[in-house]
Amino acid sequence: PVVNANLQRWFFFPKMFCPTNSASIGRKQVVKWCIAQPSAPQEKLQGLIDYACGVVDCSAIQPGGSCYYPNMILSHADYALNQLYRYKSSCNLYIATITSVNPSYGSCMYS
């Protein structure tokens, strides 16, 4: 896919990033997920989905996928952001947040 240069700049040039997706506390491994901020603009989230799905596997948020429902931009952005977080080990904190609460639901499993 062709990525707009401005969109690419918006996602990856000097922003706030969280560079890890897990941490050890004592002997317990704490897993973290990167999910969309509910207040993030819909057009930014849609751009993120478009970009991420050109880089990582987003089949789960395609029709028939385990995370397709609810069919909402915020829900799909949560999944796409987390997939990108797993792949790149960074989370854009301007549109996302880090959580230690597993966002998986029903048959939709976040890694």
C-alpha positions as CSV (number, residue, x, y, z in Angstrom):
1,P,0.0,0.0,0.0
2,V,1.0,3.6,-0.6
3,V,1.5,5.5,2.6
4,N,1.0,9.3,2.5
5,A,4.2,11.0,3.5
6,N,2.4,13.3,6.0
7,L,0.6,10.3,7.5
8,Q,3.9,8.4,7.8
9,R,5.5,11.5,9.5
10,W,2.6,11.8,11.9
11,F,3.0,8.2,13.1
12,F,6.8,7.8,13.4
13,F,8.7,11.0,13.7
14,P,9.5,12.6,17.1
15,K,6.5,11.7,19.2
16,M,6.1,10.0,22.6
17,F,6.6,6.3,22.3
18,C,6.5,3.5,24.9
19,P,9.3,1.1,23.8
20,T,8.4,-2.1,25.7
21,N,5.5,-4.5,25.7
22,S,6.2,-6.4,28.9
23,A,8.1,-5.9,32.1
24,S,9.2,-8.1,35.0
25,I,8.0,-7.4,38.5
26,G,9.8,-9.8,40.8
27,R,9.3,-13.2,39.1
28,K,6.0,-12.2,37.5
29,Q,6.0,-11.1,33.9
30,V,3.5,-8.2,33.3
31,V,2.2,-8.1,29.8
32,K,1.1,-4.8,28.3
33,W,-1.1,-3.9,25.4
34,C,-1.3,-0.8,23.3
35,I,-4.9,0.3,22.6
36,A,-6.5,3.4,21.1
37,Q,-7.5,6.4,23.2
38,P,-11.3,6.8,23.0
39,S,-10.8,10.5,22.4
40,A,-8.5,10.0,19.4
41,P,-9.9,11.5,16.2
42,Q,-11.6,8.9,14.0
43,E,-9.7,10.0,10.9
44,K,-6.3,9.4,12.7
45,L,-7.5,6.0,13.9
46,Q,-8.6,5.1,10.4
47,G,-5.3,6.2,9.0
48,L,-3.5,4.1,11.7
49,I,-5.7,1.0,10.7
50,D,-4.8,1.5,7.0
51,Y,-1.1,1.9,7.8
52,A,-0.9,-1.0,10.3
53,C,-2.8,-3.4,8.2
54,G,-0.2,-2.9,5.4
55,V,2.5,-3.9,7.9
56,V,1.0,-6.5,10.2
57,D,-1.7,-9.2,10.0
58,C,-5.1,-7.7,10.4
59,S,-7.2,-10.6,9.2
60,A,-8.9,-10.8,12.6
61,I,-10.6,-7.4,12.0
62,Q,-11.6,-8.2,8.5
63,P,-15.2,-9.5,7.8
64,G,-15.5,-13.0,9.2
65,G,-12.5,-12.5,11.5
66,S,-12.6,-13.2,15.2
67,C,-12.3,-9.4,16.1
68,Y,-14.5,-8.0,13.3
69,Y,-17.4,-7.3,15.7
70,P,-18.0,-4.8,17.0
71,N,-17.4,-3.2,13.6
72,M,-16.3,0.1,14.9
73,I,-13.2,2.2,14.1
74,L,-12.2,2.3,17.8
75,S,-12.4,-1.4,18.2
76,H,-10.5,-2.1,15.0
77,A,-7.9,0.5,15.9
78,D,-7.3,-1.2,19.3
79,Y,-6.5,-4.4,17.5
80,A,-4.3,-2.8,14.8
81,L,-2.4,-0.7,17.3
82,N,-1.7,-3.7,19.5
83,Q,-0.5,-5.8,16.5
84,L,1.8,-2.9,15.5
85,Y,3.0,-2.7,19.1
86,R,3.9,-6.3,19.1
87,Y,5.8,-5.9,15.8
88,K,7.6,-2.6,16.4
89,S,7.7,-2.6,20.2
90,S,6.4,1.0,20.3
91,C,3.1,2.7,21.0
92,N,2.2,6.2,19.8
93,L,0.9,7.8,23.0
94,Y,-0.7,10.7,21.1
95,I,-3.5,8.4,20.0
96,A,-3.0,5.3,22.1
97,T,-2.4,4.2,25.7
98,I,-0.7,1.3,27.4
99,T,-2.7,-1.0,29.5
100,S,-2.0,-4.0,31.7
101,V,-5.6,-5.1,31.4
102,N,-6.0,-7.7,28.6
103,P,-8.4,-6.2,26.0
104,S,-9.3,-9.7,24.6
105,Y,-13.1,-10.5,24.5
106,G,-15.1,-13.5,23.4
107,S,-13.2,-15.2,20.6
108,C,-11.1,-12.1,19.9
109,M,-7.7,-12.7,21.5
110,Y,-5.0,-10.0,21.6
111,S,-1.5,-11.3,21.7
